[in-house]
Amino acid sequence: MRRFALPLLGLLLVTACSDGSPAAAPSAAEIKAGADCADLAAAGKQVRFATPAGTQLVGVELGTGAKGIVLAHQNESSLCEWLPYGKRLAERGYRVLAFDFAGDGGSGPHAGDDRLDDDVTAAAAHLRTRGANTIVLMGASKGGTASLAAAVALTPAPAAVITLSAPQLFAGISAADAVPRLKSPALFLAAENDHPFAEAAQQFAATAPQSVAHEAFLPIGAEHGTGLLGGGQASKVDDLITSFLRQHAG
């Protein structure tokens, strides 16, 4: 009987260790922002922040100063897509925060009733705690839709909102409903052959309040979201963004 004792004990241990329980979730300290673009992320400071409901978000902060820009990424992407342009903005004197939406990159899932626009609002609040007293929201695709919805919820309102290929509706968030209530100057960008996003940019410009400065620009091409920053008219798009920021955010 003794010769079966040790194998039986080993079997019991194996069974106990493989009971189907999920592996422990990584702690906050183990979560990394920009893990898929470590070299780019290393140029900034990794930060963690949360929404009031408890959604845990991560980001990379670049630059210093009192003028902050939140960079919100497009669908099935992460903050990595924004870091090259974020670095350029930081070199121009802005404090920049590129962050991962809940469920993307290194951020945790949404808690409670949080939505994508709540993530943007939390990112703006984080920049304010870092000393930014002027906030600009800039988003690509779903990040643009979320930024427009967040802009009408933020108090005080952001100094400006810039969108790149924002759809009118995404994940239950309606930019079409938010735009007529904007209190912030807005720049709507979308490539002319990127449908239906070009039409959305035109619709936003048509329905934004006349009391706030706003414009739409449709560069030639079909680039989507942050692709506009590297397409055939990237220089023109960058010039428009730079001019808009100088005019409305200093």
C-alpha positions as CSV (number, residue, x, y, z in Angstrom):
1,M,0.0,0.0,0.0
2,R,2.8,2.4,0.8
3,R,4.1,2.5,-2.8
4,F,0.8,4.1,-3.8
5,A,0.8,6.8,-1.1
6,L,3.2,9.3,-2.8
7,P,1.6,9.1,-6.3
8,L,-1.8,9.4,-4.7
9,L,-0.7,12.5,-2.8
10,G,0.8,13.9,-6.0
11,L,-2.5,13.3,-7.8
12,L,-4.4,15.1,-5.0
13,L,-2.0,18.1,-5.2
14,V,-2.4,18.3,-9.0
15,T,-6.1,18.1,-8.7
16,A,-6.1,20.8,-6.1
17,C,-3.9,23.1,-8.2
18,S,-6.0,22.6,-11.4
19,D,-9.5,23.0,-10.1
20,G,-10.5,25.3,-13.0
21,S,-10.2,28.5,-11.0
22,P,-9.1,31.5,-13.1
23,A,-5.6,32.9,-12.6
24,A,-5.4,35.9,-10.3
25,A,-5.8,39.2,-12.1
26,P,-2.7,41.3,-12.3
27,S,-2.3,44.0,-9.6
28,A,-2.4,47.7,-10.5
29,A,1.4,47.8,-10.1
30,E,1.7,45.1,-12.8
31,I,-0.4,46.9,-15.4
32,K,1.7,48.7,-18.0
33,A,0.6,51.5,-20.3
34,G,1.9,51.2,-23.8
35,A,3.2,47.6,-23.5
36,D,2.9,47.2,-27.3
37,C,5.0,50.2,-28.0
38,A,7.5,50.2,-25.1
39,D,10.1,52.3,-26.8
40,L,7.6,55.1,-27.6
41,A,6.0,54.9,-24.1
42,A,9.4,55.2,-22.5
43,A,9.5,58.8,-23.6
44,G,6.7,59.7,-21.2
45,K,5.5,58.9,-17.7
46,Q,3.2,55.9,-17.1
47,V,0.1,57.0,-15.1
48,R,-2.9,55.3,-13.6
49,F,-6.2,56.9,-12.8
50,A,-9.9,55.9,-12.3
51,T,-13.4,57.1,-13.0
52,P,-15.7,57.9,-10.1
53,A,-17.4,54.5,-10.7
54,G,-14.0,52.8,-10.3
55,T,-13.0,52.0,-13.8
56,Q,-9.2,51.6,-13.8
57,L,-7.4,53.3,-16.7
58,V,-3.8,53.7,-17.7
59,G,-2.0,56.2,-19.8
60,V,1.2,57.8,-20.9
61,E,1.8,61.5,-20.0
62,L,4.1,63.6,-22.1
63,G,5.3,67.1,-21.7
64,T,4.6,69.7,-19.0
65,G,2.8,72.9,-18.5
66,A,-0.7,74.2,-17.8
67,K,-2.2,73.5,-21.3
68,G,-3.4,69.8,-21.4
69,I,-4.5,67.7,-24.3
70,V,-6.3,64.3,-23.9
71,L,-5.7,61.9,-26.8
72,A,-8.4,59.3,-27.2
73,H,-7.7,56.3,-29.5
74,Q,-9.8,54.6,-32.1
75,N,-11.5,51.2,-32.0
76,E,-9.5,48.0,-31.6
77,S,-6.4,50.1,-30.9
78,S,-4.6,51.6,-27.9
79,L,-2.7,54.7,-26.8
80,C,0.2,53.6,-28.9
81,E,-1.3,55.1,-32.0
82,W,-1.2,58.5,-30.5
83,L,2.3,58.6,-29.0
84,P,4.2,59.8,-32.1
85,Y,1.9,62.8,-32.5
86,G,1.7,63.2,-28.7
87,K,5.4,63.6,-28.6
88,R,5.2,66.3,-31.2
89,L,2.5,68.1,-29.2
90,A,4.6,67.9,-26.1
91,E,7.5,69.5,-27.9
92,R,5.2,72.4,-28.7
93,G,4.6,73.0,-25.0
94,Y,1.5,71.0,-24.2
95,R,1.0,68.5,-21.4
96,V,-0.4,65.5,-23.2
97,L,-2.1,62.4,-21.9
98,A,-2.7,59.4,-24.3
99,F,-4.8,56.8,-22.5
100,D,-6.3,53.4,-23.1
101,F,-10.0,53.1,-23.1
102,A,-11.5,50.5,-20.7
103,G,-11.0,47.0,-22.0
104,D,-8.2,48.2,-24.4
105,G,-4.4,48.1,-23.9
106,G,-3.5,48.1,-20.2
107,S,-6.8,49.5,-18.8
108,G,-9.3,47.4,-16.9
109,P,-13.0,46.8,-17.9
110,H,-15.7,49.3,-17.3
111,A,-17.2,49.4,-13.8
112,G,-20.8,50.2,-13.1
113,D,-22.5,52.3,-15.7
114,D,-19.3,53.8,-17.1
115,R,-19.2,54.5,-20.9
116,L,-16.4,55.6,-23.2
117,D,-17.1,59.3,-22.6
118,D,-16.7,58.7,-18.9
119,D,-13.1,57.5,-19.7
120,V,-12.4,60.8,-21.5
121,T,-13.8,62.8,-18.6
122,A,-11.6,60.9,-16.2
123,A,-8.5,61.5,-18.4
124,A,-9.3,65.3,-18.4
125,A,-9.7,65.3,-14.6
126,H,-6.4,63.5,-14.2
127,L,-4.6,66.2,-16.3
128,R,-6.2,68.9,-14.1
129,T,-4.7,67.2,-11.1
130,R,-1.4,67.4,-12.8
131,G,-1.6,71.2,-13.2
132,A,-3.4,71.6,-16.5
133,N,-5.9,74.5,-16.2
134,T,-6.7,74.4,-19.9
135,I,-8.0,71.2,-21.5
136,V,-8.3,70.2,-25.1
137,L,-10.0,66.9,-26.1
138,M,-8.7,65.2,-29.2
139,G,-10.0,61.9,-30.4
140,A,-9.8,59.5,-33.3
141,S,-12.8,57.6,-34.6
142,K,-14.6,56.2,-31.5
143,G,-12.3,58.4,-29.4
144,G,-13.7,61.4,-31.3
145,T,-17.3,60.4,-30.6
146,A,-16.5,59.9,-26.9
147,S,-14.6,63.3,-26.8
148,L,-17.6,65.1,-28.2
149,A,-19.9,63.5,-25.6
150,A,-17.5,64.3,-22.8
151,A,-17.1,67.9,-23.9
152,V,-20.7,68.7,-23.1
153,A,-20.4,67.0,-19.7
154,L,-17.1,68.5,-18.5
155,T,-17.2,71.4,-16.1
156,P,-15.6,73.7,-16.9
157,A,-15.9,73.0,-20.6
158,P,-12.8,72.1,-22.5
159,A,-11.0,74.9,-24.4
160,A,-11.5,73.0,-27.7
161,V,-12.4,69.6,-29.2
162,I,-10.7,68.1,-32.2
163,T,-12.0,64.9,-33.9
164,L,-10.5,62.7,-36.6
165,S,-13.0,60.6,-38.4
166,A,-15.5,60.5,-35.6
167,P,-18.8,58.6,-36.3
168,Q,-22.1,60.1,-35.3
169,L,-22.9,57.1,-33.1
170,F,-20.7,54.5,-31.4
171,A,-21.4,52.0,-28.6
172,G,-24.6,53.9,-27.6
173,I,-22.8,57.3,-27.5
174,S,-24.3,59.9,-29.8
175,A,-22.0,62.6,-31.0
176,A,-24.9,63.8,-33.2
177,D,-26.8,64.6,-30.0
178,A,-23.8,66.2,-28.3
179,V,-22.6,68.5,-31.0
180,P,-25.6,70.9,-31.0
181,R,-24.9,71.4,-27.2
182,L,-21.2,72.1,-27.6
183,K,-19.9,75.1,-25.6
184,S,-16.3,74.6,-26.9
185,P,-14.8,75.4,-30.3
186,A,-14.5,72.3,-32.5
187,L,-12.5,71.1,-35.4
188,F,-14.0,68.1,-37.3
189,L,-11.5,66.3,-39.6
190,A,-12.2,63.3,-41.9
191,A,-10.9,62.2,-45.3
192,E,-13.3,62.9,-48.1
193,N,-13.4,59.3,-49.2
194,D,-13.7,57.8,-45.7
195,H,-17.4,57.1,-45.6
196,P,-19.6,57.6,-43.6
197,F,-17.1,59.6,-41.5
198,A,-16.7,62.4,-44.0
199,E,-20.5,62.9,-44.0
200,A,-20.5,62.9,-40.2
201,A,-17.9,65.7,-40.1
202,Q,-20.0,67.8,-42.4
203,Q,-23.1,67.1,-40.3
204,F,-21.3,68.1,-37.1
205,A,-20.2,71.4,-38.7
206,A,-23.8,72.0,-39.9
207,T,-25.4,71.4,-36.5
208,A,-22.8,72.9,-34.1
209,P,-24.0,76.1,-32.4
210,Q,-23.2,79.2,-34.3
211,S,-22.1,80.8,-31.0
212,V,-19.0,78.7,-30.9
213,A,-16.2,78.6,-33.4
214,H,-16.2,75.4,-35.5
215,E,-15.1,74.1,-38.9
216,A,-14.8,70.9,-40.9
217,F,-11.9,69.9,-43.2
218,L,-12.0,67.0,-45.5
219,P,-8.6,66.3,-46.9
220,I,-8.2,64.3,-50.1
221,G,-7.8,60.6,-49.5
222,A,-9.4,57.8,-47.5
223,E,-7.2,57.7,-44.3
224,H,-9.1,57.0,-41.1
225,G,-8.5,58.4,-37.6
226,T,-4.9,58.9,-36.7
227,G,-4.1,57.8,-40.3
228,L,-4.8,61.4,-41.2
229,L,-1.7,62.4,-39.4
230,G,0.4,60.3,-41.8
231,G,-1.5,60.5,-45.1
232,G,-0.9,62.5,-48.2
233,Q,-2.2,65.7,-46.6
234,A,-0.6,65.1,-43.2
235,S,1.1,68.4,-43.3
236,K,-2.1,70.3,-44.0
237,V,-3.9,68.4,-41.2
238,D,-1.1,69.2,-38.8
239,D,-1.1,72.8,-39.8
240,L,-4.9,73.0,-39.1
241,I,-4.6,71.4,-35.7
242,T,-1.6,73.6,-34.8
243,S,-3.5,76.7,-35.8
244,F,-6.7,75.7,-34.0
245,L,-4.8,74.9,-30.8
246,R,-2.9,78.2,-30.9
247,Q,-6.2,80.1,-31.4
248,H,-8.2,78.4,-28.8
249,A,-5.8,76.9,-26.3
250,G,-2.9,79.4,-26.5
